[in-house]
Amino acid sequence: MSSDANRPRNDKPLKQTNIWRRITQSERRSKHSERTAEQSKILHTEQYAEEEEQIIEASGGFHPLKIVAALIFLSFISLILLVSFEMWRPQQLSDLPGYHDKTLAKDLSAFIRHAGKQEIRLTEAEINSYLGESCRIRQKGISALLAQPSGVALRCHDGYGELIIERMLGTNIKHSVSVYLSFSRHVVNGTPVIELELSGGKPILGHFPRGGHIGHLPLPQRYMQILTPGLESLAALYPDFSTLVLDGSYLPSFRKATNTQEGLLILSPL
């Protein structure tokens, strides 16, 4: 027999080859599993995104324009509520000198008649006390069914006055409206004329002349024309004062109250 037949077989290379093959197959299976997991994750993410889109579409969506429109709508509703609140919130008149205080009342009509051509100075307290004693006005028209005046007062500002009418809605709800009064003197064809303007103070938004208030809400001058009939009726109750102003004999002016001085209505002879 040949000597090669008795030589022991060397199986080591074969074993190493098998081990390497198994390692390679294991790595391939691992990479395949990773790719499969990654593809499954991507597919799951896409499915989740599609489901979210379907939910958003079903609920109307969250389009930026819709969000803006919703914010504008909420702002508009808030503005309406604020305006309504300010409109029905009455002015506080308890700190107004002489209002509902008849102890200071004196006959201002007689005082004016005997003033001659001298300057006339009337304090807020004197005017409001006199108005509380002498003024008797009633609401007319359909609105009389809902409200009746309960008091009239004058508040002096620098350069203009504010005539305030307090009303009662029903039996216990107070409401107030006011109109600003400012006077200026003009000469027409050689005759002095006193002009009344229903405005005063800083313009609303810097452009619209301020005419008064309904509640606490400031109103432009043009809307105060509806109070002209009421002002004419009120002026008719005080012919002495009206005559002094309308015939151009006196120019009314106003001075705001300070810590040391009372608010004043000053009638300067012309």
Phi and psi in degrees as a GROMACS rama.xvg file:
@    title "Ramachandran Plot"
@    xaxis  label "Phi"
@    yaxis  label "Psi"
@TYPE xy
-75.791  152.797  SER-2
-69.3414  -22.3886  SER-3
-70.7533  -24.9297  ASP-4
-69.9004  -30.1852  ALA-5
-89.4442  -3.54704  ASN-6
-75.7763  131.41  ARG-7
-65.6367  139.976  PRO-8
-75.0317  139.988  ARG-9
-100.684  100.985  ASN-10
-90.2185  2.1446  ASP-11
-63.6841  -43.995  LYS-12
-61.6336  -37.5415  PRO-13
-65.4594  -40.6743  LEU-14
-64.6629  -42.5068  LYS-15
-62.7034  -37.3902  GLN-16
-64.2364  -42.2014  THR-17
-65.0641  -39.7451  ASN-18
-64.5098  -43.913  ILE-19
-62.7715  -38.1478  TRP-20
-64.4386  -40.6236  ARG-21
-67.428  -38.548  ARG-22
-62.8962  -43.7673  ILE-23
-62.9445  -44.1185  THR-24
-63.5734  -38.4725  GLN-25
-64.5417  -41.8742  SER-26
-64.6121  -39.5841  GLU-27
-63.2945  -42.9439  ARG-28
-64.9661  -37.8953  ARG-29
-64.9417  -44.9011  SER-30
-64.1022  -38.3281  LYS-31
-63.6966  -40.3308  HIS-32
-65.1445  -39.958  SER-33
-63.9368  -43.725  GLU-34
-63.5608  -40.3662  ARG-35
-64.2918  -42.8069  THR-36
-64.7594  -40.8506  ALA-37
-65.8022  -42.1645  GLU-38
-64.1155  -37.854  GLN-39
-66.0557  -39.4624  SER-40
-64.6874  -44.0291  LYS-41
-62.3115  -42.7778  ILE-42
-63.7458  -41.6378  LEU-43
-64.7124  -40.4407  HIS-44
-63.251  -43.6806  THR-45
-63.3836  -41.0024  GLU-46
-63.7  -40.7526  GLN-47
-64.0506  -41.5812  TYR-48
-64.2443  -41.0349  ALA-49
-63.0961  -40.5105  GLU-50
-64.4493  -40.3294  GLU-51
-62.1492  -42.9367  GLU-52
-61.8635  -40.7605  GLU-53
-64.0644  -39.43  GLN-54
-65.7709  -43.1884  ILE-55
-63.0985  -44.1838  ILE-56
-63.2596  -39.2904  GLU-57
-67.5007  -29.7733  ALA-58
-92.1742  6.44995  SER-59
99.1319  -13.0839  GLY-60
83.5101  161.534  GLY-61
-117.86  55.3235  PHE-62
-67.7876  138.704  HIS-63
-53.1526  -38.3076  PRO-64
-64.7274  -34.4431  LEU-65
-67.9971  -37.6626  LYS-66
-64.8804  -44.2962  ILE-67
-61.1892  -43.9391  VAL-68
-62.2392  -39.9024  ALA-69
-65.0792  -40.5866  ALA-70
-64.9401  -41.0315  LEU-71
-63.2792  -42.164  ILE-72
-63.0176  -43.9948  PHE-73
-65.0241  -38.289  LEU-74
-64.2441  -40.4008  SER-75
-64.5731  -43.7297  PHE-76
-63.4856  -41.0772  ILE-77
-63.7017  -38.7343  SER-78
-64.5464  -41.8354  LEU-79
-62.8196  -42.462  ILE-80
-64.548  -40.7861  LEU-81
-64.9777  -44.3358  LEU-82
-62.7301  -42.668  VAL-83
-63.0634  -40.6762  SER-84
-64.3228  -46.7215  PHE-85
-66.8819  -32.2585  GLU-86
-67.9508  -35.4488  MET-87
-99.5602  1.17439  TRP-88
-88.9231  111.228  ARG-89
-71.5147  157.476  PRO-90
-68.8367  148.969  GLN-91
-86.5037  114.082  GLN-92
-108.504  -0.490302  LEU-93
-65.9102  -24.1946  SER-94
-92.671  4.06571  ASP-95
-82.27  120.314  LEU-96
-57.4266  132.848  PRO-97
81.081  -6.74985  GLY-98
-72.6723  124.853  TYR-99
60.3717  26.0473  HIS-100
-121.846  100.303  ASP-101
-86.1498  -1.30188  LYS-102
-69.8467  -22.6943  THR-103
-95.812  0.0989049  LEU-104
-67.0033  135.565  ALA-105
-143.57  163.093  LYS-106
-75.5406  91.3116  ASP-107
-70.4905  -28.172  LEU-108
-61.5575  -46.3513  SER-109
-65.7608  -37.6257  ALA-110
-62.0086  -41.6378  PHE-111
-69.0784  -39.7345  ILE-112
-62.2791  -32.61  ARG-113
-99.5998  12.1435  HIS-114
-79.0399  -17.5932  ALA-115
65.8163  -135.089  GLY-116
-107.012  24.9702  LYS-117
-86.4967  158.634  GLN-118
-67.1239  136.686  GLU-119
-111.121  127.255  ILE-120
-121.25  123.226  ARG-121
-123.671  129.566  LEU-122
-81.3985  161.79  THR-123
-57.6631  -41.9394  GLU-124
-62.2273  -43.5064  ALA-125
-64.7866  -44.1297  GLU-126
-65.6753  -48.1912  ILE-127
-68.7228  -35.2968  ASN-128
-66.7085  -40.4763  SER-129
-66.9177  -40.9005  TYR-130
-63.1666  -40.423  LEU-131
-64.6478  -30.2148  GLY-132
-84.0599  -34.0427  GLU-133
-110.324  -23.3012  SER-134
-82.3025  123.759  CYS-135
-131.366  94.8062  ARG-136
-118.545  152.864  ILE-137
-133.089  145.506  ARG-138
-71.3395  141.129  GLN-139
-119.996  161.953  LYS-140
86.6196  -166.737  GLY-141
-64.1454  -34.9242  ILE-142
-63.9446  -17.6962  SER-143
-64.9382  -21.138  ALA-144
-72.2433  -21.5295  LEU-145
-106.647  -32.2521  LEU-146
-142.369  149.217  ALA-147
-137.6  137.049  GLN-148
-61.1735  138.786  PRO-149
-116.329  -6.16745  SER-150
178.944  153.984  GLY-151
-128.79  137.883  VAL-152
-145.496  162.288  ALA-153
-122.768  129.111  LEU-154
-113.965  127.029  ARG-155
-92.1492  131.362  CYS-156
-117.365  172.145  HIS-157
-72.7659  107.483  ASP-158
94.1559  -10.1598  GLY-159
-156.305  157.706  TYR-160
-113.251  157.815  GLY-161
-121.834  112.05  GLU-162
-89.2775  119.365  LEU-163
-113.018  130.867  ILE-164
-114.561  118.021  ILE-165
-94.6341  133.495  GLU-166
-124.637  156.182  ARG-167
-110.489  124.424  MET-168
-97.6917  111.138  LEU-169
76.5143  -131.703  GLY-170
-110.85  -21.6062  THR-171
-142.172  13.1886  ASN-172
-107.413  117.578  ILE-173
-89.9938  145.195  LYS-174
-146.184  155.311  HIS-175
-140.711  147.073  SER-176
-131.121  149.548  VAL-177
-144.467  156.856  SER-178
-135.538  139.404  VAL-179
-86.6094  141.873  TYR-180
-125.333  125.749  LEU-181
-136.43  142.52  SER-182
-119.296  143.355  PHE-183
-140.407  154.006  SER-184
-108.376  132.144  ARG-185
-131.222  154.966  HIS-186
-110.69  118.699  VAL-187
-117.793  115.378  VAL-188
54.4694  39.7608  ASN-189
81.1532  1.17989  GLY-190
-110.76  126.699  THR-191
-68.7197  133.212  PRO-192
-127.413  132.085  VAL-193
-95.7265  123.724  ILE-194
-107.353  130.747  GLU-195
-99.4671  129.406  LEU-196
-119.459  134.551  GLU-197
-88.9449  66.8018  LEU-198
-159.594  164.919  SER-199
170.388  162.739  GLY-200
77.426  -172.054  GLY-201
-73.7882  139.705  LYS-202
-60.7687  148.139  PRO-203
-71.3898  127.563  ILE-204
58.407  20.2512  LEU-205
78.3015  1.40632  GLY-206
-130.561  -35.9117  HIS-207
-99.7814  122.118  PHE-208
-56.1655  132.743  PRO-209
-81.521  125.798  ARG-210
-106.72  -19.963  GLY-211
159.039  -157.847  GLY-212
-136.926  149.871  HIS-213
-118.68  111.469  ILE-214
67.3763  -124.569  GLY-215
-103.196  2.28709  HIS-216
-84.9881  119.161  LEU-217
-70.645  142.441  PRO-218
-122.86  143.902  LEU-219
-65.7968  159.36  PRO-220
-58.8005  -39.13  GLN-221
-61.1916  -27.7899  ARG-222
-81.7419  -9.68335  TYR-223
-84.7211  -7.08809  MET-224
-63.2281  -23.3502  GLN-225
-67.8359  -16.0389  ILE-226
-91.1885  -1.87238  LEU-227
-57.3088  -45.6714  THR-228
-58.7248  -39.3896  PRO-229
-66.137  -38.3235  GLY-230
-66.119  -38.6371  LEU-231
-64.8121  -38.8303  GLU-232
-66.0372  -38.3744  SER-233
-67.4415  -41.4921  LEU-234
-63.1106  -33.2097  ALA-235
-65.5304  -20.9941  ALA-236
-75.7642  -18.0225  LEU-237
-129.466  71.8344  TYR-238
-64.6142  -31.4267  PRO-239
-61.907  -47.4124  ASP-240
-67.5376  -44.1487  PHE-241
-61.3711  -40.4338  SER-242
-64.8103  -41.1908  THR-243
-58.6557  -37.842  LEU-244
-83.4952  -45.5707  VAL-245
-68.2978  -32.4146  LEU-246
-85.9189  5.48997  ASP-247
77.6647  16.0261  GLY-248
-77.9096  -34.0289  SER-249
-133.363  145.716  TYR-250
-109.131  114.618  LEU-251
-74.4489  142.494  PRO-252
-144.118  163.512  SER-253
-128.842  147.69  PHE-254
-132.73  129.507  ARG-255
-71.4616  146.33  LYS-256
-70.032  146.274  ALA-257
-126.157  -175.779  THR-258
-66.3975  -24.5592  ASN-259
-112.06  -11.8862  THR-260
-132.648  145.63  GLN-261
-79.3008  156.409  GLU-262
-65.8393  141.526  GLY-263
-129.929  144.42  LEU-264
-104.603  119.445  LEU-265
-112.105  124.094  ILE-266
-105.862  106.362  LEU-267
-97.134  126.829  SER-268
-68.1418  146.68  PRO-269
